[in-house]
Amino acid sequence: MTDARLPLSHRPGVTGYVTRPVLGTMLAVLLCSALLISRDVDWVLHPTLWAEDGVIWFQNAYAKGLRVLLATSAGYLNLFPYAMALAARALPLGWLPGWMMAGGFVAQVAPAVLLLVRGAPLIPSLWARGALAVFYLGVPNSYEIHLNLTNAQWHLMLLSFLMLVLPAPEGRGWRGLQYGVLLINGLTGPFCLFLAPVALWQWLGSAPEQRRHAFIQAAIVGSTALVQFLCLVTVGAGERQSMVLGPSATRLARILTDQLFLSGLLGTTTVNVLQQDALWHHPLMAWCIALAGLSTIILALAKGPSSFRKLCLAGLILLACGLVSPATGALGDQWVLFDIPGYGGRYFVIPILIFFIACLILACKAPGKFRIPAWALLCVFMVGVWADWLYPTRSGTFAAYHQAVEAFDNAPPGTQVSFPEASPGWTMVLTKR
């Protein structure tokens, strides 16, 4: 076919027209962004700082400058939030919460967009990719990691995982961008440690035409994992607070039941109501639900693709580390507190996604006797999405924060000003230069 017979959007050298792939990408970005914003519109319109966003990232960046890029927090390097905080120094202080929220927004929406736009080799069915993207954007028990920079690393881990298991993107520019994302993720928190086995597995099992790309990715993830491990065992060894765990087999069953399986299916709002009934506190109930959920995942491991097994490997390591060495501020037996739906919810978001994907796999690939229960569970998941879709308002400190900004702008050099955050008990303190 000659160029004259090609549609304008497919003719080489023709500008001013948008190709179908670009239109699809734009549509995916708009739809995913709208869904994400709808969960807490007030937070987007009236953002305030959340947890480490102010107290750690910006407060240190404001006082120490570029040195923070080599500083550890909780034992790890944190390149992405510190880079965002350093860039924020050039902005008006009143824009800081919105800037930090925007960083979390981009990190959170990116995995859904990538799955929809480039995920066909991984999940050929468009409806299955759409269902997974919508569930990810509306996943229950995810209040902690919604639209904040502090917990953007959890979304960066999912984005990096997709990049590892998908075929190499076309074009050197896109590959360079992908390698850059893997590098940033690797130097932001401990998640490269969980992805390193996946990267190695992907490289060893890659096709000849993908081997060089897979090797580069494995080298990036492996080298950053080594850097983070050395930081953890040397400089950061004394930064992590020793916690009382209080472990037991029955408590583990309760945690998996309440935080993972029931919260994923019904939402934390519903589980909090169920916990008021004494029946739900019986150990037998916890064991039955936990074993049924684990059996579902194990069956999907046998029926699903290798990419699902890789996700389970990374998710299992992550959950195990979260239960053995949690980074929480509350005192007391952590495994008792973990039985409270929503407490440390960030540790269970990826396992909930794994549980959903397991049901999706069984609904499509399992023998007939397993498909009906799998489809039933997929329908029940919508109960959890609906119950936890809207988040409680977090912007109560919006006016107080901007009052502090005005006081800071009018204060003489050397004055200390406190800035309230949306996280209870967190306050950023800046000394004006």
C-alpha positions as semicolon CSV with decimal commas, in nm:
position;residue;x (nm);y (nm);z (nm)
1;M;0,000;0,000;0,000
2;T;0,142;0,341;-0,095
3;D;0,160;0,633;0,146
4;A;-0,124;0,803;-0,041
5;R;-0,359;0,519;0,047
6;L;-0,257;0,499;0,413
7;P;-0,470;0,675;0,675
8;L;-0,318;1,005;0,782
9;S;-0,240;0,869;1,128
10;H;-0,024;0,595;0,970
11;R;0,161;0,799;0,705
12;P;0,528;0,853;0,784
13;G;0,623;1,214;0,834
14;V;0,265;1,337;0,882
15;T;0,223;1,548;1,195
16;G;-0,081;1,700;1,361
17;Y;-0,263;1,370;1,390
18;V;-0,266;1,134;1,688
19;T;-0,214;0,763;1,627
20;R;-0,440;0,501;1,779
21;P;-0,180;0,382;2,031
22;V;-0,133;0,738;2,155
23;L;-0,508;0,788;2,178
24;G;-0,538;0,461;2,370
25;T;-0,265;0,567;2,610
26;M;-0,425;0,907;2,666
27;L;-0,762;0,744;2,729
28;A;-0,607;0,497;2,975
29;V;-0,434;0,781;3,163
30;L;-0,755;0,985;3,184
31;L;-0,974;0,692;3,298
32;C;-0,724;0,565;3,553
33;S;-0,665;0,916;3,688
34;A;-1,037;0,980;3,721
35;L;-1,090;0,656;3,912
36;L;-0,798;0,731;4,141
37;I;-0,913;1,086;4,216
38;S;-1,270;0,974;4,282
39;R;-1,160;0,779;4,589
40;D;-1,069;1,101;4,774
41;V;-1,150;1,415;4,575
42;D;-1,105;1,640;4,877
43;W;-0,745;1,519;4,923
44;V;-0,665;1,623;4,566
45;L;-0,834;1,962;4,600
46;H;-0,696;2,036;4,948
47;P;-0,369;1,839;4,985
48;T;-0,162;1,852;5,301
49;L;0,154;1,669;5,395
50;W;0,141;1,302;5,490
51;A;0,382;1,133;5,736
52;E;0,743;1,138;5,609
53;D;0,651;1,369;5,320
54;G;0,722;1,669;5,540
55;V;0,892;1,548;5,857
56;I;1,161;1,342;5,681
57;W;1,181;1,416;5,309
58;F;1,129;1,792;5,285
59;Q;1,254;1,885;5,630
60;N;1,588;1,713;5,564
61;A;1,610;1,835;5,204
62;Y;1,547;2,194;5,316
63;A;1,815;2,178;5,585
64;K;2,081;1,958;5,422
65;G;2,045;1,999;5,047
66;L;2,188;1,741;4,807
67;R;2,348;1,540;5,088
68;V;2,012;1,378;5,158
69;L;2,041;1,173;4,839
70;L;2,303;0,963;5,018
71;A;2,120;0,957;5,351
72;T;1,940;0,648;5,475
73;S;1,597;0,639;5,635
74;A;1,474;0,324;5,812
75;G;1,796;0,166;5,689
76;Y;1,758;0,231;5,316
77;L;1,835;0,491;5,052
78;N;1,524;0,679;4,936
79;L;1,610;0,848;4,607
80;F;1,263;0,922;4,469
81;P;1,106;1,107;4,765
82;Y;1,427;1,298;4,838
83;A;1,459;1,401;4,471
84;M;1,099;1,525;4,479
85;A;1,167;1,713;4,803
86;L;1,482;1,875;4,662
87;A;1,289;1,990;4,355
88;A;1,018;2,132;4,585
89;R;1,268;2,375;4,737
90;A;1,236;2,582;4,418
91;L;0,856;2,603;4,459
92;P;0,647;2,823;4,689
93;L;0,601;2,649;5,022
94;G;0,226;2,652;4,976
95;W;0,266;2,425;4,674
96;L;0,464;2,163;4,865
97;P;0,174;1,932;4,966
98;G;0,034;1,929;4,612
99;W;0,378;1,859;4,466
100;M;0,441;1,568;4,699
101;M;0,092;1,431;4,637
102;A;0,152;1,459;4,261
103;G;0,462;1,239;4,293
104;G;0,255;0,976;4,469
105;F;-0,020;1,016;4,210
106;V;0,212;0,947;3,914
107;A;0,364;0,644;4,086
108;Q;0,020;0,506;4,169
109;V;-0,146;0,550;3,831
110;A;0,153;0,428;3,626
111;P;0,113;0,049;3,689
112;A;-0,253;0,055;3,579
113;V;-0,172;0,250;3,262
114;L;0,122;0,023;3,177
115;L;-0,094;-0,286;3,230
116;L;-0,366;-0,155;2,999
117;V;-0,134;-0,021;2,728
118;R;0,145;-0,281;2,718
119;G;0,009;-0,572;2,919
120;A;-0,134;-0,780;2,633
121;P;0,164;-1,025;2,624
122;L;0,109;-1,081;2,995
123;I;-0,275;-1,086;2,996
124;P;-0,410;-1,122;2,640
125;S;-0,773;-1,063;2,740
126;L;-0,859;-0,692;2,743
127;W;-1,145;-0,743;2,989
128;A;-0,915;-0,927;3,230
129;R;-0,656;-0,648;3,209
130;G;-0,930;-0,393;3,263
131;A;-1,069;-0,582;3,562
132;L;-0,724;-0,607;3,718
133;A;-0,648;-0,239;3,654
134;V;-0,978;-0,128;3,810
135;F;-0,927;-0,357;4,109
136;Y;-0,573;-0,225;4,159
137;L;-0,699;0,135;4,152
138;G;-0,978;0,049;4,396
139;V;-0,805;-0,219;4,602
140;P;-0,948;-0,239;4,956
141;N;-0,731;-0,189;5,266
142;S;-0,506;0,057;5,082
143;Y;-0,574;0,381;5,270
144;E;-0,209;0,410;5,382
145;I;-0,064;0,410;5,031
146;H;-0,321;0,625;4,852
147;L;-0,186;0,937;4,681
148;N;0,110;1,015;4,902
149;L;0,480;1,024;4,824
150;T;0,585;0,842;5,141
151;N;0,431;0,514;5,025
152;A;0,480;0,563;4,649
153;Q;0,749;0,295;4,665
154;W;0,482;0,024;4,692
155;H;0,341;0,131;4,356
156;L;0,690;0,167;4,210
157;M;0,749;-0,197;4,305
158;L;0,443;-0,305;4,104
159;L;0,551;-0,085;3,813
160;S;0,900;-0,235;3,822
161;F;0,761;-0,588;3,839
162;L;0,553;-0,529;3,525
163;M;0,857;-0,389;3,348
164;L;1,061;-0,695;3,444
165;V;0,814;-0,953;3,316
166;L;0,687;-0,774;3,004
167;P;0,878;-0,791;2,672
168;A;1,124;-0,511;2,604
169;P;0,960;-0,190;2,480
170;E;1,033;-0,080;2,126
171;G;1,280;0,204;2,083
172;R;1,595;0,291;2,273
173;G;1,429;0,587;2,439
174;W;1,156;0,374;2,597
175;R;1,410;0,115;2,708
176;G;1,626;0,386;2,862
177;L;1,322;0,521;3,047
178;Q;1,242;0,172;3,174
179;Y;1,596;0,119;3,298
180;G;1,577;0,456;3,470
181;V;1,256;0,360;3,651
182;L;1,416;0,033;3,769
183;L;1,717;0,228;3,896
184;I;1,502;0,482;4,081
185;N;1,292;0,204;4,234
186;G;1,606;0,015;4,331
187;L;1,743;0,315;4,518
188;T;1,407;0,390;4,685
189;G;1,342;0,162;4,979
190;P;1,396;-0,213;5,010
191;F;1,174;-0,335;4,727
192;C;1,459;-0,420;4,492
193;L;1,549;-0,693;4,744
194;F;1,212;-0,857;4,676
195;L;1,240;-0,808;4,299
196;A;1,598;-0,934;4,263
197;P;1,494;-1,305;4,252
198;V;1,228;-1,215;3,993
199;A;1,483;-1,031;3,777
200;L;1,722;-1,325;3,796
201;W;1,444;-1,573;3,717
202;Q;1,331;-1,361;3,422
203;W;1,683;-1,340;3,281
204;L;1,752;-1,713;3,311
205;G;1,424;-1,801;3,142
206;S;1,422;-1,530;2,875
207;A;1,408;-1,597;2,502
208;P;1,728;-1,534;2,303
209;E;1,597;-1,208;2,154
210;Q;1,506;-1,081;2,502
211;R;1,817;-1,204;2,685
212;R;2,026;-0,887;2,657
213;H;1,736;-0,671;2,778
214;A;1,661;-0,913;3,063
215;F;2,030;-0,916;3,163
216;I;2,045;-0,535;3,181
217;Q;1,733;-0,529;3,398
218;A;1,868;-0,803;3,625
219;A;2,198;-0,616;3,656
220;I;2,020;-0,294;3,758
221;V;1,792;-0,463;4,010
222;G;2,071;-0,685;4,146
223;S;2,322;-0,402;4,190
224;T;2,071;-0,175;4,363
225;A;1,965;-0,466;4,587
226;L;2,329;-0,509;4,688
227;V;2,360;-0,137;4,765
228;Q;2,042;-0,138;4,976
229;F;2,148;-0,454;5,158
230;L;2,485;-0,301;5,247
231;C;2,310;0,014;5,369
232;L;2,079;-0,195;5,584
233;V;2,352;-0,401;5,752
234;T;2,598;-0,112;5,799
235;V;2,481;0,248;5,814
236;G;2,114;0,170;5,869
237;A;2,156;-0,112;6,120
238;G;2,074;0,117;6,412
239;E;1,795;0,313;6,241
240;R;1,527;0,045;6,260
241;Q;1,338;0,027;6,586
242;S;1,319;-0,313;6,754
243;M;0,955;-0,421;6,775
244;V;0,775;-0,674;6,996
245;L;0,603;-0,918;6,759
246;G;0,411;-1,165;6,976
247;P;0,387;-1,427;6,700
248;S;0,177;-1,743;6,703
249;A;0,023;-1,970;6,441
250;T;-0,332;-1,870;6,534
251;R;-0,247;-1,501;6,520
252;L;-0,099;-1,554;6,175
253;A;-0,422;-1,719;6,063
254;R;-0,620;-1,424;6,203
255;I;-0,395;-1,172;6,027
256;L;-0,425;-1,348;5,693
257;T;-0,801;-1,383;5,737
258;D;-0,880;-1,028;5,847
259;Q;-0,617;-0,823;5,664
260;L;-0,579;-1,021;5,343
261;F;-0,865;-1,249;5,250
262;L;-1,169;-1,088;5,417
263;S;-1,048;-0,730;5,372
264;G;-0,974;-0,803;5,008
265;L;-1,315;-0,958;4,949
266;L;-1,536;-0,743;5,171
267;G;-1,331;-0,433;5,255
268;T;-1,203;-0,317;5,592
269;T;-1,528;-0,131;5,660
270;T;-1,723;-0,458;5,645
271;V;-1,461;-0,659;5,837
272;N;-1,470;-0,409;6,124
273;V;-1,843;-0,475;6,153
274;L;-1,796;-0,854;6,136
275;Q;-1,537;-0,845;6,412
276;Q;-1,801;-0,724;6,655
277;D;-1,953;-1,074;6,640
278;A;-1,783;-1,325;6,871
279;L;-1,808;-1,593;6,600
280;W;-1,537;-1,421;6,395
281;H;-1,294;-1,439;6,686
282;H;-1,309;-1,818;6,704
283;P;-0,972;-1,969;6,595
284;L;-1,147;-2,232;6,381
285;M;-1,310;-1,960;6,170
286;A;-0,974;-1,792;6,111
287;W;-0,803;-2,118;6,017
288;C;-1,082;-2,221;5,774
289;I;-1,078;-1,890;5,588
290;A;-0,698;-1,864;5,584
291;L;-0,654;-2,219;5,451
292;A;-0,925;-2,171;5,189
293;G;-0,760;-1,851;5,068
294;L;-0,415;-2,006;5,059
295;S;-0,551;-2,309;4,873
296;T;-0,697;-2,078;4,609
297;I;-0,357;-1,916;4,553
298;I;-0,177;-2,253;4,547
299;L;-0,420;-2,390;4,288
300;A;-0,369;-2,079;4,074
301;L;0,007;-2,130;4,096
302;A;-0,040;-2,464;3,922
303;K;-0,275;-2,327;3,656
304;G;-0,136;-1,978;3,603
305;P;0,157;-1,842;3,399
306;S;0,512;-1,808;3,527
307;S;0,461;-1,433;3,573
308;F;0,206;-1,510;3,845
309;R;0,452;-1,739;4,021
310;K;0,712;-1,460;4,006
311;L;0,466;-1,213;4,158
312;C;0,385;-1,464;4,434
313;L;0,756;-1,504;4,507
314;A;0,810;-1,129;4,543
315;G;0,486;-1,086;4,738
316;L;0,566;-1,373;4,977
317;I;0,910;-1,230;5,057
318;L;0,759;-0,884;5,108
319;L;0,482;-1,006;5,340
320;A;0,722;-1,224;5,539
321;C;0,961;-0,932;5,591
322;G;0,671;-0,705;5,686
323;L;0,551;-0,948;5,952
324;V;0,899;-1,023;6,088
325;S;1,035;-0,667;6,080
326;P;0,748;-0,417;6,047
327;A;0,816;-0,044;6,027
328;T;0,534;0,093;6,241
329;G;0,512;0,358;6,506
330;A;0,265;0,192;6,743
331;L;0,388;0,019;7,059
332;G;0,275;-0,326;7,167
333;D;0,265;-0,675;7,018
334;Q;0,270;-0,611;6,646
335;W;0,091;-0,933;6,552
336;V;-0,195;-0,839;6,783
337;L;-0,216;-0,495;6,621
338;F;-0,192;-0,648;6,274
339;D;-0,524;-0,819;6,341
340;I;-0,688;-0,473;6,327
341;P;-0,806;-0,420;5,967
342;G;-0,619;-0,126;5,820
343;Y;-0,326;-0,137;6,062
344;G;-0,013;-0,171;5,849
345;G;-0,243;-0,215;5,552
346;R;0,040;-0,136;5,308
347;Y;0,192;-0,479;5,379
348;F;-0,122;-0,653;5,252
349;V;-0,205;-0,460;4,935
350;I;0,016;-0,670;4,705
351;P;-0,098;-1,000;4,866
352;I;-0,460;-0,888;4,812
353;L;-0,378;-0,825;4,446
354;I;-0,224;-1,174;4,429
355;F;-0,542;-1,323;4,575
356;F;-0,754;-1,138;4,317
357;I;-0,530;-1,249;4,029
358;A;-0,550;-1,608;4,157
359;C;-0,929;-1,598;4,134
360;L;-0,903;-1,439;3,788
361;I;-0,675;-1,721;3,672
362;L;-0,903;-1,992;3,809
363;A;-1,209;-1,827;3,654
364;C;-1,042;-1,846;3,311
365;K;-0,824;-2,159;3,323
366;A;-0,939;-2,392;3,599
367;P;-1,158;-2,702;3,540
368;G;-1,531;-2,643;3,548
369;K;-1,578;-2,741;3,914
370;F;-1,341;-2,462;4,021
371;R;-1,460;-2,193;3,782
372;I;-1,795;-2,130;3,946
373;P;-1,646;-2,063;4,294
374;A;-1,376;-1,846;4,132
375;W;-1,635;-1,637;3,948
376;A;-1,835;-1,610;4,270
377;L;-1,528;-1,479;4,454
378;L;-1,461;-1,226;4,176
379;C;-1,812;-1,093;4,226
380;V;-1,761;-1,075;4,603
381;F;-1,441;-0,874;4,548
382;M;-1,663;-0,597;4,412
383;V;-1,824;-0,575;4,757
384;G;-1,485;-0,491;4,905
385;V;-1,406;-0,240;4,632
386;W;-1,739;-0,067;4,685
387;A;-1,714;-0,070;5,065
388;D;-1,363;0,079;5,071
389;W;-1,382;0,297;4,759
390;L;-1,433;0,630;4,938
391;Y;-1,165;0,723;5,190
392;P;-1,221;0,928;5,507
393;T;-1,143;1,298;5,462
394;R;-0,777;1,371;5,542
395;S;-0,753;1,742;5,459
396;G;-0,850;1,879;5,802
397;T;-0,510;2,048;5,838
398;F;-0,528;2,229;5,502
399;A;-0,615;2,571;5,646
400;A;-0,373;2,534;5,940
401;Y;-0,090;2,440;5,704
402;H;-0,140;2,748;5,489
403;Q;-0,158;2,967;5,799
404;A;0,182;2,827;5,893
405;V;0,309;2,903;5,540
406;E;0,200;3,267;5,579
407;A;0,369;3,289;5,918
408;F;0,687;3,137;5,773
409;D;0,692;3,380;5,479
410;N;0,661;3,679;5,714
411;A;0,906;3,550;5,976
412;P;1,266;3,676;6,007
413;P;1,556;3,436;5,936
414;G;1,625;3,191;6,218
415;T;1,257;3,155;6,312
416;Q;1,122;2,803;6,363
417;V;0,772;2,734;6,230
418;S;0,568;2,416;6,272
419;F;0,357;2,284;5,985
420;P;0,077;2,037;6,070
421;E;0,036;1,721;5,865
422;A;-0,265;1,507;5,785
423;S;-0,104;1,212;5,967
424;P;-0,196;1,232;6,337
425;G;0,105;1,323;6,552
426;W;0,325;1,434;6,261
427;T;0,447;1,795;6,241
428;M;0,712;1,937;6,008
429;V;0,940;2,200;6,163
430;L;1,145;2,437;5,944
431;T;1,398;2,698;6,049
432;K;1,382;2,987;5,807
433;R;1,710;3,067;5,636
